[in-house]
Amino acid sequence: MFMNSRGLHVVTVRCCSRLMASIAANPPTGLMSDKVDIRATGLERQQPVTLTATVQLTRDAQFRSHAHYVADSSGSVVCSQHAAVGGTFSGVEQMGLFWSLQPSPAQRVKRMIPKDVTKPLEVRLCLYDGHIDTRSPQDSAMEPRASCVVERRFMGDGVRRTVVREGRVRGVLFLPEGEGPFPGVIDMYGSGSNFEHRSALLCAQGFAAFRLLYSNFDDLPKTEAHLDSEYFTEAVDWFSDHPLVQPGGVGVIGTSLGGALALIMGTLTDKVNAIVWLNGFTAMLGTTQFSYRGQILPTVGFDVSRVKYTEDGHLNVVDVTDDPTLEPEKCIQVETTLCPILFVMGEDDKNWRSDKMAREAIARMEAHGKTNHQLLTYPGAGHLIEPPYLPHCRVSFHPAAGTDIDFGGETAAHCVAQEDLWPRTIAFLRKCRLHSQL
């Protein structure tokens, strides 16, 4: 309000029209292992904003992430170009909102793995004014300025998923679209884990992927207390003879206990043409009796007095085993394996001394003149190395321990390892397949 030259009071009204802000993801649907371009537009220049991601995995399990940005001179935020200045990650991280997803503090489910891979995960992306933390009760009640939904799929177009019950063999088979035959790979996880997500994503890369189950399913044993070597050779025989699997052998990928089983399978049959060992064992734990031709193989001791506790009260079991290098007769005889082996270890694995185990196995192979091995080491990576852009899970329930344990890993470094390893794994399996056909 001011007085003009005639002495009249004049009220000046400034019209402030708010820009139409939006957030978008391209492509809006895609595989979990593919990148997504996320950008927010229609903002003020240099405006502070927060981008969030939310996944409602189940009714009782939600995962969230958030990142603080400052809009550029055009009023935009592009995650592949602009640095996050705070939140659940920082820096230029195109997929940071995905790999930094964290479970709600009070929920029991800590690992964001789908139970049904035939259904996509829906990720809700939101844009908020200012730098907020949606984990706080006050900020979580705010309304977003814009939002969109991204679908993250595990199964590619045309993939066929079939539950397998062939003789004693149990599992889930994923076949790509088309007539085939396809290169075959057997996929295994650790204790009590019947996850299918990696198999589905391997299939999306053109592999016939067989998720071999060996416990806690159908008529299989509930635990891994007793395992029979013939079960695994029967699985290799059935899968390698499948009419839609290329002849010449199959690859095997295994995490944790699955890694040990992959090595054993490589010593029992020449139908295995490649092994990817992820933070596994090179000897069987005393908690599992593994029989071979009616004989129980010797196992590494398990000393519960070595269990430690983290500051948060979770179990740290990394030192509970005896040193297998002192008892070589208890080690899996990898030096007899003819196929290439890719050893992968996270240097911050808190579940098992995978670094010592991998190097011990390689030393024995080299002592026998073997060169059919590679070693990939990832600083800051923990035990549960997954396909790319799945969130880092440091603490989760372990069936054998019966409680939550510390699996290790520094989130950013762990997720760098996941992104780097996936294409290397695919290339290794394909290369071994080509060599086996020569």
N, C-alpha and C positions, 0 to 999 in steps of 0.2 A: 504494500500500500504506500502511495506517495501523493503529494499535493501538486497538481499541475499549475500552469501559469495563471489560470483563472480562479485558483483557490479551491478546486474541486478535488475530493479524494478519489483516487483511482485504484482499483484492486487488480493486480496482475495475476492471472492464473496460468501456470506453466503446465502444459499437457505432457505427462511422462508416460509414454507407451512402452510397456515391457516387451522385450524381444521374445519371440516364440522359440524357446530352447527345445532341443531334442537330443536323444541318444539313440544310436543305431549300431548294429553289428552286421558285418558282411563276411561270409555268408550267414544268413540267419539260422541255417541248419547245416551240420557237417559232422565229421567223425571227431571223436574226442582227441585224437592224435593230430588233428589239423589246426592250423592257426586261424584266428578270427581278428578281423580289423574292427576295432571299437573306436568310435569318435562321438564327441558331443559338439553340437553347433548351436548358434543362436544365442551366444553368451555376450556379456559385456567384455570389453578389452581388459585384460589382466584380472579378470574376475576369479576369486578363489572358489573352487567347487570340489565336491566329493563324488566319486563314482563308486558304486557298490555292486556286489554280485551276491546272489542268494540262491541256494539249492535246497529244496525241501526233499531230502532223500526218502524219508518215510514220515509218517505222521509225527513221530517222536524224535526225528533226527534232522536238524537243519545245519547247514554250513554257510558261513558268510565271510566276505572279505570287503575291504574298502581302501581307497587310495585318494590322496589329496593332490589336486592339480591347480595350476594357475592358467587360465585361458590365454591364448596368444593374441597378437594384435588384430586378428580377424575374428576373435570371439569363439575360437574352437579349441578343443582338446583332442589330440590324436594319440592314442596309447602307444602306437609303434614309433612315434617321433618325440613325444614330450615326456619329461621326467616326472614321476610322482615324487612329491616332496614330503610325503609321510603316509602313514596307514599301515596296512599289513605287509607292504613292500615299499621299496623306494627305487628311484632311477627309471630309465627307459626300459620298460618291460611290457611288451605287447600282450603277453598272456598272464601277466601278474595277477589279475583279478581271478583267474582260474586256479593257478597253482598255489596261491596263498589262501585259498578257502580254508576256514577253520571251523571246527565243531563248536556248537553252543556250549558254554562252560559246564553246564549241569548234565548234559546228555550222556548216555552210556556209549552210544555209537561214536567212535572216534575216527573210523576209517571210511572214506567216501567211496565205497565200492557198491555198485548196484547188484541187487539180487536177481533182477530180470534184465538181461542184456538186450532183449528184444524191444524194450521200451527206451526211448531217449531220456536223458536227463534234461530237465528244463532249468535254465539259468536265467534268473531275472536280474537285469541290469538296471540300475536307477541312477539318476542325476540329482544331486542336492546342491543348493546354494551354500557357500561357505565351507569351511573345513570342520567336519563333524566326525564323530565316532559312533557308528550305529550300534556298537556293542553296549553303549551306555543307555540306561532306560530313558533318559531325557531326549537324547538325540534319535533313538529308535522310533519315537512317537512322531517324528517329523514326517510331513508329506513330501514325496519326491517331486521335483519339478518336471521330470519326464522319466519314462521307463520303456523297456522293451524286453522281449523274451528270446533267448537263444537256445536252440536244441542241439545237444551234444550226443551223437549216436555212437554206439559201439559196433553195430552190425552195418555192413555196407549194403548197397542195393542188390537185391537178388540173392543174398546169402541164405543158405539152407541150414537150419539148426536141427539136429537129431539127437535124441538121447540114445546111447548105445548100451545094449545088453547082449553081448556076444560071448557065450560060454560063461566064464567067470569075469570077463572083462567088462568094466563099467566106465562110462564117461559121457562126454557130449562132443559130437562131431559137427564142425562148421565147414561147409563147402561153398566155394565161390560160385557166382553165377556162371553158367556155361557148361559145356560138355566135358571138359577136362581131358586127360588127367592133369592133376595139379601137384606141385611139390608138397610133400607132407612134413608136418612138424607136430610132435607131441609136446604138450604144455603141462607143467606141474607146478603147484605151489607147495607150501609147507603144511605144518600140522593142522589138520581139521579145516583147511581152507578150500572150499569148493567153488572158488571164484571162476568166472568164465570170461571176464572182460578182455584179458590179454589174448585169449584164443580167438575171440570175435574180431579183435583188431588185427591180429595176424592174418585172419581169413580175408579181411578187407585189403590186405596187401598181396592177395593172390595165392595164399597157401591153403591147402586142406589142413585145418588145424584140429587136432584131437585133444581135448581137455581130458587127460587120463585121471580118473578118480581112484583113490586107493583106501579111503576110509570115510566114515561118516556120511555114507550115501547108500540108499537102497539096502541090499543084503551084504554090503561090505562091513568089515569090522568098524566099530564105533571109534576106535583110536588106532594109533600106529604102534601099539605095544608089540605086535607080531606081524611081520611082513614076509611074504614068500617071493623069492626071486622068480619063480616060474610064472607068477602072475604078470610080472613086468615083461618077461620075454614073450608070453602069450599075447600081450597087448601090442608089442612091436610086430610080431608075426601077423596078427590080424590086420593091423593098420597098414603095414607095408604091402600086404597082398590085396588091399582094397582096390576095386577096379577104377576108382577115380583118383587114386594116388599114383604118381609117377613111379615106375620101377627104379631100383637102384639104391634103396634105403631111404630112411627118414631122419630128420633132425629132431633133437630133443632140447627143450629149454626148461630149466628148473630153478626155482627160488628156494633158498633155505634147505629144508629136508628134501625138497624136490630136486635141488642141485646135486645132493648126494645120490639120490636115486638115478638121476641122469648119468652120473659117472659109472654107477654100477651097471646100468643097462649097456653102456658102451663097452664094458669089460665082458659082458655075457653074450653079445651077439654082434655079428658084423653087418647087421642090417641097419645099424645106427651110423649115419654118415656125417653128423655134426652134433656138437654139444655146446650149449650156452649155459654156463654155470654162474648163477647170480647169488653172491653172498651165501654160499652153501657150506656143506661139510665135505671133508675128504676122508672121513671115518664115521662110522655109525655111533650115535649116542647110546649110552647104556640104558636109556629109557625105551629104546626100540630094539627088539630082537629080530634080526634079519636072517632068514634061513636060505641056504644055498645047497641044493641037492641033499636035503635032509640034515645038513649040518648048520648049527648056529654060528654065524660069523662073530669073531671077537669084537667087543665094543669099547669105546672110550668111556672112562669113568665119569660120574656126575656127582660133584661135591656141593651139596646144598649149603654148606657152611661158607662158601665163597659168594653167596648172594649178597648184593649190596642194595642200598636204597638211595634214590635220588632225593633232592631237596623237596620235591613235591610228593614224596612217599611212594613212588613207583619202583618196581623191582628192576634192578640192573643185573642181568644174569651172564654178562659177557665172560666172567672168569670162573664159571662153575664146572668147567671140564678140565680133566687132566691134559697134559701136553701130549698130543698124539705123535709128535716127532720122537718121543722117547720110546714109543712102542710101535715100530713100523709095521709089525704084523697085524695091527688093528686098522691100518689104513687101507682105503680102497686102492686096488692095484691099477692105478691109472696108467702106469708104464706099459701095461699090456694093451692099452686102447690104441687102435689104428687111426680112428677118425680125428679130425681137427677139433680142438677144445678151446673155446673162448672163456677164460676166467675173468669174471667181473666182480670187483670188490669196492665197497664203500669204505673209505678210511675212517669213518666215524660209526661203523657198525657196532651197536651196543648189544646185539643179540648173540653174536658169535665172533670168535677171532678169525674172521674170514680172510684177513690179510695174511696171517700166519699160515692158515690152511692152504691158501692158493699157492703161496711161495713154496711151501713144503712139497706140495704135489708136483709143481714145476721142477723143483730140484731133483726129485726122484725120476721124473721123466728124462731130464737131461743126463742124469747119471747112467741111464740106460740108452743113451744116444738118441733120444726122441726129440724131435723139433716140431711136432704137430700141436703146438700150443701158442696162444696169445694171452696177454694179460692187460686188462684195462683197469686202472685205478682212478678213483674219483675222490679228491679231497673234500671233506665236509659232507659227503653222502652217507646216509644211514643204511639200515638193513633192507627196508622195504622200497626197493627201486622199482617203480612202476612205469608203464608207458607214459609218454609226455603229457604234461598239463594236468594230470591228476594231482590232487593236493598232496603235499608231504605229510605223512602220518608218522609222528615221532613216538607217540604213546598210544597203545591199543591193547585190546584183550588178546591173550595168548592161551589157546586151549590147554596146552601141556602144563602151563603154570597155574591156570585157573584164575588169573587176575590180569590186570593191566601191567605191561612191562614197557621199559624204555627201549625203543628200537634205534635211537640215535638219529643223527643228521641235523645239519643246519639248513633251514628251509630254502634259502636262495640257492646255495651250493648244491643241495640235493636235487632241486628241480632243474638246474643246469645239467646235472648228470643224466637225469631222465630224458631230457630233450636231446642230448648228445648221443646217448646209447641207442635209442630206438632205430635210427637209420643205420647205425653200425651193425645192429643185430640182424636187421633185414638183409643188409648186404652180405654179411657173413653166411647166413643160411642159404642165400641164393648162390653165392660163390661155391660153397661146399657142394651144393646140388649139381652145379655145372661140372665140377671136377669129378664127382662120382660117376657122371655119365660118360666121361672120356675113356 
